[in-house]
Amino acid sequence: MPYRTPDSDIVSIIDAPPTPLTLLAPGGHFLALVRYEAYPPVAELARPHLSLAGYRIDPVTGSRQRTRRLTGLSVVALPDGAEQQLALPERASVSVPSFAPDGRRFVFTVDESDGIGVWVGDAATGAATQVPGLRVRDVLGGDPTSPGAAVHWSRDGASLLALGAPGAPGAVAGPRGPAIEPREEESSGKRSQMATYQDLLRNSSDEDAFEELATTIPLRVDPASGAVKELGPPGLYQHLHESPDGAHLLVHRLQRPFSFRVPAAYFARRVELWSADGGLEQVIADLPVSDEVPRQGVPTGPRGAGWLESEPASLLWSEALDGGDPLAEAAHRDQVMKLTAPFGSATAAAALLVEHRYLGWLDLAEPGRILVTEHDRDRRWLTSRLHEVAGSGAEAPDGQGRVIFDRSADDAYADPGSPVMRLHPDGTRTLLQDGQAIYLRGDGAGPDGDRPFLDRLDLVSGETARLYRSPADAYEVVLGFTGGGREQLLIWRESPAQPPNLHLTGLDGAGTRPVTSWPDPHPQLTGLDKRLLTHDREDGVQLTGMLYLPPGYDPGRDGRLPLVLWAYPLDYGDAATAGQVRGSTQRFTRLQASEPAWFVLRGYAVLASATMPVIGDPETMNDTYVAQISAAAAAHIRALADEGIADPSRVAVGGHSYGAFMTANLLAHTDLFAAGIARSGAYNRTLTPFGFQTERRSFWEVPKVYDQMSPFRYADQITAPILLIHGERDANSGTFPIQSERLFQAIQGNGGTARLVTLPHESHGYAARESVLHMLAEQFGWLDRWLAARDGPSAP
């Protein structure tokens, strides 16, 4: 069957240019805007690619598969707001730029027919030139939508560090067919209870292809002349990070043996220290394949190695003291190790003992001081402490540093915000600090919805000063300071009637003026009614949702509407945090293809982000999963029916991924719904036997729970019509396309009503223009068929 297309009003919204990506340069004098194609043609996704080691690789360009094309770059000078578009090749596909330390020059890549080229731009002039002869690869070097993926600046800004493509331009493997050979696997004694990954290596030919396509040469490049110095031999390099003094390189690379069980991140790997010119100084880690990581645990050995930014050349990393197993008894789960130059024969020493699982550190300006965050899995608790890291040979502190933040991971109201960071040329980030003060940026969740803020925290006194807060009648987010000082802010501003745009403002909100003037992509929705709905579940837990109503709708005049309830269940440790309000009614409604608010255009009421909390002990909360989501769904419908808005006989439920799983369960265990839409879900939990979502137990530990939570098991009870949509090449862990295929067959075999739509070349989320238009047409048609919205509202 050919692709379907919805009505022209829907197509025009899908085709409206998306809001550009924004990157503020160091120093705050320039801004880079990255434009992109929101929904590329399906032909782009259909380009030949190889599924290897958890990646999808384009064998022609030697790159990761592009599912979104970044189409152009422009630069804006602040504060005057003059925008200059960079002159690039026609239909160029670029990367997000990486700024030099001077905050003016930047480097980015451009996909070409013979590989990935490198360009250097000047934000002051808007000029950009290609580095002659240089080709890079980004298979292992990071996502091209992040700065510094395959090429970035050195610390001093004098050169570029790049992961170069071996051979002459165009010397990349062409498309190849699948190997015709037996697939062999063997298990003996290993307890590999990890997620059910996709796109894995399958045979020796895959191993060879992956090594060929992912191999790069570490280079130091003169950005003006293109002169290249090879720093090391060809290899499977992931990252090159210069030390703060520029004298050393931290090198992450993969090596054989590979694995057929896990993706590349878990392959055998080495972490090394090199001199600035490429000489090997010291091996930090030489790790085997990590395919026996405990459920919800971490690999053993050094992990997360990085430079301590406050010292010239000191390295930190963490190591598990509990075997990486969250169920093992341990006084301290992790230790932080420190290694300081001169390297070669230097010995690492334990710098810090961490009681719970270590999540990482942030650097402070003073040498030896870091902000460490740990996670108490049992309490679902986050604690950040200010620590002095011991030097080599010193006794490691016991983890009792001064507490800066201490809160439930579920508590949105108590969230102090995240520290504002400085972006370095290699893509790493460190704390933005003025003396003893750091800056915090947060959502500002509260009973009336989110009001984002910017705070200054004094690390000595612990006092917090509020510098900026979003007004009540708009939604404003601070992106950073501009002009090199701390008096002027760049903010992202939107409101229900105003599309997102960038503004400059003072700390007191005075002197606000626009920097950009991006238009409303769908003015026909200006009159959309958007409300925050709050009510209680039968057990007293507060539920919330974002209610969308057609422009001009009045229940007393227009009667009841068919309702679309769209949700994604989340887990909480207690009822108080589960009932907190998250989100804002003051945001501009920009319709993205995956969202449910589209149904408003066809006369439905839509309750989006309807909370479906599953509350309880993290070890056992799923024992009551079905009962809790069923009670929440009933409460949402009852609340809207009581207000005279929803017709309870014409309610549809929908969701994506875990929301699709929820949808099928609600249709199997309740009679609340007239129809359902389930996209990219998993429905048979025996196919994810070593845990899923936040479930910590395996199938063999609690087979009854896995059985009760699997809607496939109750397919004979799914009597309401269900639309199943799935990407043909879903790469998400656990949501194999066969999940939708088998549920459809089970419903069909039991005489139920179902429709299965499989989207060619699509993964877990749908990217191509043809795919999302077809999805929308299917969704409209399905609900129009079973809820009869086209007949108009029912009588009051």
N, C-alpha and C positions, 0 to 999 in steps of 0.2 A: 504494500500500500504506500502511496506517496505521502510526504509530510503534509499535515494539515496546518492551516493558518487561521487564527482568530480574526475577528472583525478589525477594520482599519484603525479604529481608535486604540486598540490594544497594540497593534503593530507600530503605530507612531510613537507610543511610549517606549516600547522596547528599543526602537531605533534612535531615540533621543540621545545626544552625546552625554556620557557620564561625567560627573564632577572629577576634575583631574586629581591625581595623587600629589601630595604636597611634601616638600623636603626643605626645611630651613637650614641654611648653610651655617657652619661654625662662625661665631661672631655676630650673626643676625643681620648682616648687611644685604644678603641676597637670598632669594627663594627660587627653588627649582620646581616647575610644574610638569608632571608627566601625564600626558594624555594616553588614553588606551581605548581599545575597541571592546566594549562591554561584552558583546556576543559575536565572536568571529564566525565566519561561514564554516559549516561542518566539514568542508573540504580541507580546512587546516587541521582538524582533528584526525582526518582520514589519511594524512600523510604517513608513509610507512614509518613504523617505529619498532623498537625491540623492547620487550619487557624483561628487564634483567636486574636482579639483585634489589628489587624494590623500587627501581626507577623505570621510567619510560623514556627511551633514548632515541633521538633522531639520528640515524646512522649517516645521513648526508652532511649535516652541519656539525656533528659531534657535540650535540647539546641535549639538555633535557627537552622533552616534548613541550612545546608552547601551547597552552590551552587558553592563554589570553595574550593578545598582541599589544605591546606598548608602542604607540604609533608616533609619538613625537615629544620633543622637549622644548620648553621655553624657560626663560629666566626673568625674574622680576627684581629690580633694584628697589631696596627699601631705604628711606620711607616714601619715595615719590611714586612708587607703584608702576613705573614704566616697564612694560613687558616686551621681551624680544624673543621671537620664535627662531629656533636654530634651523639653519638650512641643512637638511639631511637628504639622503637618497630617497627617491620615490618609494612609497610603501615600506619604509624602513621599520624594522622591529627592533626596539632599543631595550636597554636595561635601565633600572633606576640608577642615577649617577652616584658616584662617590666623590665627595669634596676633598680637596687638599687642605692641609692645616691652615692655609692663608684664607680659607673661606671664600675664595674667588674662583680658582681653577677647579675643574671637575673632570672625571673620567667616566666613560660609559661604553657599552658595547653595542654593536649593530650586527644583526644576523644577516649574513650574505650567502650567496649560492655556494661558495666554496669554504664556508666556515664562519667563525664569529670574529669580526673585526673590532678594533679598539679605537676610540675617538677621545680627544681631549678638548674641552670647551673652556671659554672664559666668560664668567658671568657678567663682567663689566661691559664687555663689547658685544656679547652674544655670538661670537665667532666660535666655530668648531672645526677641527681638522683631524684627519685620520692619521693614526700612528702607522707609518709605512711598514708594510710587510708583516705586521704582527697578527697572529691568530691565536685565540685562546679557546679553552673548553670549560664548560660549567657543569659537567655531569656530576662531579663530586665537590665542586667549589662553592656550592650554595645556590639558592634560588635567585634567578636574575631579577626578581622583583624586590630584592634586598640589596642595599649598597655593598660594594666590595665582594660580589659573588665570585668572579673569576679574575678580577684585576682591581687593585687599589693602590693608593699612594703610600710611599714610605713615610716614616715619621717626620722627616725633615722636608718632605714635599719635593725633593730633588729628583726622585725616580719613581717608577711604578713597579710593584711586585705583581707578577702575573703567573697564571697557570697556563703555559703555552701549549699549543697543539703541536705534536711531533710532525716533522716533515714539512714539505712545501705546502702553501695554501692549496686546499682542495684534496690533500692527501688523507681522506677519510674513507672508511669502509663504505661501500655502497649497500643498498638494501640486499638482504639475504633471506632465503627461505628458512623454515624450521629444519633443524637437523633430523635426519631420518635414522634414528638409533634408539635402542631400548633406554628406558628411564629406570635407574636403579637407585634404591635407597635402602639403608640398613640401620636398625636400631639395636643397641646392645648395652643395657645398663644406664644409659643417659636418661635423666628426668628433664625433658624439654617441654615445659608446660607454659609456653609463651603464646602470644596471640596468634590467630590464624591469618598469617600474612598472605598477600598476593604478589604477583609479578616476580616471583622468586626464580633463581637459577634452577634449571631442571637437569642439565647434563653437562658433560665436559665441553661441548661446543658452545653452550651458553657461557661457561666460565671464560673460554678464550675470547668470545665476542665482548664480554664485559671488560675484560682486561684491556683489549685493544681500544675500545671506545672511551674508556675512562682514564687512560694513561695521559699524563701531561708532563711537561718539563718546567720546573720552577725557574722563573726568569726575573732578572732585574733589568728594567728597560728605561732608556732615556726618552722622555715623552716628546721631545722636540725632534730628535734625529731618528729615533727608532732603533738606535744601537742597543744590542741585546747582550747580556751576560748570563750564561747558563749557570745556575747556582747548584744544581745537582743533576743526577741521572734521571732518565724517564722513570716514572712511577705513578702510583695511584694516590696522588696528593689531594688532601681535603682542604687544608688551610695553611697559610703562611702568615705568621704574626711577628712583627718586629718588637723587640724589647723597647721600653721607654727611651733608653739611651741610643737606640739604633744600632747597637753593636752585635746583637744576636737575633736569631730567628727561631721561633717555636714552630715546629713542623709536625703536622698530623698527616699520617698516610696509612692506607690499607695495604695489606699484603696477603699472599696466599698462606694457608688454605682458605678458600671461600666456604660457603655453606649453602645447602639446599633447603635449610629449615628457616633461616632468618634473613632479613635484608642486609644491605651493605654496612649499615652502621654497626652491626654486631660481628662483622668479619674480623679475622685476625688483623691487628693494627699496631702501629708503632707511634710513639710520641718522642720526638728527638729535639735536641738543641743544636743549632748550627751557628757558626760565626756569620757575620753579615755577608761575607763573600761565599758562603756555602759549605765551609768545612765542618764536618761532624765534630761536635764537642762532647756530647753526652747523650745517652739513651735514657729517657725518663720512664718509658713503659714499652714492653714488648708483650702484647696480650694475645692470647689464643682466641678462637671463635667463642663468642658468648651466646651459646644456645641452650644454656642451662640456668638462665636467670630466674630466680624464684618469682612466683606470681606477685605482681605489683612491687617487685624488688628492683635492685640495681646490680649491674655487673661488679664483680670483684676486681681489684687492682686499681691503679690510678684512673680517675675520671675527672673531666672538666678542667684540665690544666689551662692556666692562663697567667698572664703577667700581672704582678702587683704594680699598679700604675704609679704609686707614690714613691717607688724606689727605682734606681737605674736599671737593675737587671735581677729581679727576684721573681721566682715562679711559685705559684700556689696550685695545689690540686687536692682532691679528696679521695679517701679510700674507706671502704666499708669495713667495719670491725665486727659485723654480725653475719658475715658471709653474703651480704646483700639481701638477706631474708628478713622481711618485716615481722615474721612470726617468731624469730629466734630471740631468746633472752639475751640482753646486752645492756651493760651500764651506759655505754656510749655506742651509738650506731655508726658514727663516722668519725674520722679524724682528718684534719686539714694538715697537709704537708707543705713544707717550705724549702726551697732550694735557692741559694744565692750565689751569684758570680763571685770568684772565677769558676767557670765550669770546666769539666773534664774529669776531675777526681772529687768534686764536691759531693758531700753526703747530705741527703735530705733528712730533715728532722721533723717530728710531729710538732706543729705550731699551735694546734688547737684541738681539743676533744669536744665533740658535739653530741649531746644526749640523744636527740631524735634525728630524723633523716635530714641531712644537709641539702639545702636547695641552691646554694650559691652565695657569693659575696659581692659587695660593692665597695669600691675603693674610696677612702677618705684622703684628704690632701696630706695629712701627716704620715710620715713613714711608719709602717707597721700597724696601722689602724684600719680596720675593716668593719663593715656592717654585714653580719651573717644572719641568714634566715634559715630556720629549721621547721620541719613539719612533724607534729605529733599525730601519727596516723590514727591512733586509738581515739583521741579526743577531737580529731579534725581541727587541729589548732595550729596557728602560725605564730612564731615568736622570732623577732629580729633583735639581735644584741650587738652592741658595740664592743669590739674585742681588740685587744693588743695581741698581735701574733708574735709568738716567741721566735727568736732567731735560731739559727742552726746550733744545735748542742744544748739549747736551753730546755728546761722542763716545760712541757706543753700545759697551758692553762686547762682547767677542767670544764670549760664551757659555761662558766658562771659570769659572763660579761654583763655589762649594764644593759638592761632591757630598754629598748626604744619603742618597739611595738609588740603588743601581746593581745591576740584576739582569736575568736572562732573564725575558721576559714569560711563559714557560712554567713557570718554577720556582716551584711552590706552596710548597715547603718554605722557601725563602728570602724569601717575601713578608713584608715588615715590617709589613703592615697599612695601612689607610687612615686619614688624619688624621680625628679627631673634629671635627665642624663645628658652628658656631653657625648656626641658622636665622634668617634675617631676615624681616621682614613681607612682603616682595615675593617670597619664595620662594628668593632667593639664599642661598648658604651661604659662610661664611668660617671660617678656622681657629679652633678653640677654643685659646686660648693663655694661659698664666700666666707672665709674665716671658719667659724664654727657653725655656720648656718648652711642647711641644705633646703631644697625646695620640694614640695609634695604636690602632686596633681592627682585629683580623684574625681569619682563620679558624683559624690555628694548625695548618695541615696538617702531618702527620708520618706516619711508617711505621705508626703504630697508629690513624690516623684524625684527624679534626679535633678540636682542643681550643681553642675561641676564647679570645682574650686581650685585655687592655687594658694598654698600655704608656705610660710617660711618656718622651719623648725630649728631652734637653737639646741644643738647637741649637748651643750654643757648644762644649761638650765632646764632643758626639756620643754620649754615654753613654745607654743605654736601661735603664730600671727597669721590671720587670714588676709591675704593680699588681694584676692579677687574671687568673686562668686558670680556665677551666672544669674542674671536677673530672673524674676519669676515668670515673665512673659516671653521668654526666649530660651534658647539652648545654646550656651557659649562654652567653648573649650579652649583653654590656653595652649597654644602650640609651642610657645617659647618667647624668650626675650629678644628684642631687636636693638640694633644700633650699638651693640657692644656694652650697654649698661643694663640696669635693672629697673628702669623707669617706664619703658614702653613694652607692650605686649603685642604679639601676633595672636589673634583669636579666630577661631572657626565659629561663625554665627549662623544660626538658622532659627526659624520659628514656624508655626503651622502654616502661615501664609507666605513666608519668605524662604526661597531655596538657600542652601548653604553657600556662604561666601566668606572670604577672608577680610578681616578688619584689623587696623592698628588702633590701640587704645592705651591710655595711661593707666597706672595702677588704680587710680580712683575712678576709672570709667570715663574720665573727661577727655575731650578731644578725639573721640572715636570717629574714624573715617574709613571708608571702604578701600580695599586694595584690588579686589576683583569684582566683576559684575556678571557672574554666570546666571543664565536665565532659568526660569521655571520650565522644566522639561514637560510638564503636563498641567497647564493652567486649568484644564477642565475639572481638576480635583480641588481647586482652591476652596470650594465650599464644603469639603469633606468634614463630617462631624467625627471628632476623635476624642474619646473619653477614657479615663482610668476607672475601671470597674473594680470594686472591692466588696467582698461578702464572705461569709463563713461556710466552711464544710460542716457536716453534721457533728464532727468531733470538736468543733470550735476553732479549727485552724483557719486563719484568714487566707483567702484566695484572692488573686488579682488577675487582671487581663486588660489588654488594650482593645477597647471597643471602637469599631469603625462603622459608621452609619452613612447611608447615601446623602448627598447634599440636599438640604431642605426637608429631610424626613422628620415627621411629627407623628408619634404613635397614636395620639388621640384622633388625628385626622386620617392617617394613612393605614392604620391597622398593623397587624403583626407581620413580621418579615421572616422568611426562611433564614436560618442561622448556620454559619460555618464556624465551628470551634476548632482552632488550630493550636497544637501544643507540642511540647517536648518535656517529658518528665525529668525532674531533678531530685537528687537525694539530699536530705538534711538530717542533722543529728538531733534537732529539737524543733518544736512547733513554733517557737518565737521567731527564729531566723527564717523558717520556711514561709512565714506569713509576711515577711517584709516586702515593701514595694520596690520594684526595680523597673527602671525605664522612665520615660518622660512624655507627657502629652504635648510638650512644647517643641518637639522635633518636627522638622519638615517631613512629610510623607513622600519619600521617593520610592516609587514602586520598582522593586527588583523582581526578576522573574520567579524566584523561589518563594516569595512571600504570598500570604493569603489575601491581603487587602484588595487584590484585583476584583474579588467577587462583589465588592461594593458597587463597581461599575455596572453590575448586572442585577442590582436590586436586592442583594443579600445584606444582612447584618453579619459582621465578622468579629469574632472574639479572638484576637491574635495574642500570642504569648500567654495563653491561658495557663496559669500555674497548675501543675499536677504533682504536688510534692509527695515524695515517699519518705516517711520519717521513721527513725528508729535507730537501734544499735547498728553501726556500720557492718557488723558481721552477719546480722540476721534481718535487716530491714526488708529485703525482698521476699521474705516469707509472707508478707501482707501486701505485696505490690498490686495485685489485681484488685483487692478490696479498696485500697487507697485511691488508685486512679479512677475506679468506678464511682466512688463517693464524690471525688472532686468533679468529675464530669456531670454527675447529677446535680450538684450544687450550682455549677455554672449555668446550666440550662434553667434550673428553677429560678435563679436570680433574674435572668433576662425575661423569663416568662412572667414573673411577678410584676415586672416593670411594664408589661404590655408590649415589649419589643419583639420577642421571639415567639414564633409558633412552635410549641414543643413537638408537634407531629412532623415538622419539616426541619430537622437538624442533621447536619452532616459533620463528621469528625475527620480531621486530616493531620498529617504530620510527615516529616522527612527523617529517615534514619531511625533513631530511637523513638522518634515521634510516630513513625510508621509502625513500628513494633507495638507501641501504645494503641494506635488506631485499630490494628487487627485484634488486639486483646479486648478492647472495648466492644467491638462488634461481636466477639465470641461470647462475652460474659454479661452483656447488658442488652436491653431492648430500647435504649435511649435514642438510637440514631436511624435515620432513614437511608443513609448512604455513608460511604467512607472513601477517602483517598489516602493511599499509603505509598510513599515514594522511597525507594532504595532502603528497604528495611531488612531485618533478620527476623525470621518467624519460627525457626526450629533451633532451640538453644542447645540441643545435643551437637550441633555443628560448630558451636563455640564452647567446647567443653571445659576449658581451663579459665573460665571467668569471662565476663563481658561487662561493659560499662563500668560500674563500681562494684559489681558482684565479686566477692573475694574468694568464694568457695568453688571447687571444681564440681563437675557433674557427678563424679563418683562419691563425693562427700554428701551432696544433697540432691539426689536424683528427683525427689518429689518436687522440689522447688523449680528445677529446670523444666520438669514436666508441666507444672501448673502455669509457668510463665511462657510456655510455647504455644502461641495461637494455632500453629500447625496441628497440634494435638487435638484441638477443639474446632477444627475446620468444619465439622458437621453441624456446629452451632452457629456458624457465620451465615445468617440468613439475609441480612441487609446487603445490598449490592456494594461491592468494593472494587475500586479502580486501583490496580497495582501498576506502578511505573518503576522502571529500573534501568540504569545505565548498563549497556552491554559489556563494558570493560570496567566495572566497578572495582577500584583498587583499595577500597577501605577495608580495614581488618574486620572480618566477620560477616560483612554484608555481600556475600557472593551473589551474583545474579541468580544462581540456582535456588536461593531462598524464595524469591518471588515466583519462580517457575513452579516449584513444588507446592507452594501454598495455592497457587492458581489451580493446579491439577487436583489438589485435595478438595477444594471447594467445588470444582467442576464435577468431580467424581461423586460428590455427595448431593448434587442437584442444586447447589447454590448459584448465586449470580455474581460473576466476577469478570473483569476485563484486564488483560495483561498487555502492557505497552513496553516494549524494549527499545531503547534509544541507541542507534548505532554509534560506535566510537566514543560514547560518553562514559565517564567514570562516576564517582559517588555523587558529585554535584554536576549539573548539566551546564555546559559552556556554550555550545554552538547556537547561533541564531535560529536555525531551522529546528533544533531540538527544543528550545524553550518556547518557541511559538507553538510547536506541536503539543508540548506539555500543557500549555495554557488552553489551547483549543480542546484538548481531551478533558481537562478539568471542568471547563465551562459546560461542555456537552454532557458530561456525566451528571453534574448536579442539576443542570437544567432538565435532564431526563427524569431524575428521581425526586427532585424537590419542587419542580414546576415553578421556579421563580418567575419565568416568563409570563405566568398567569397573574402576576402582581400580588400585592399583600393580601392577606386574609382579612376578614372582618375583625374589628376590635373584640 
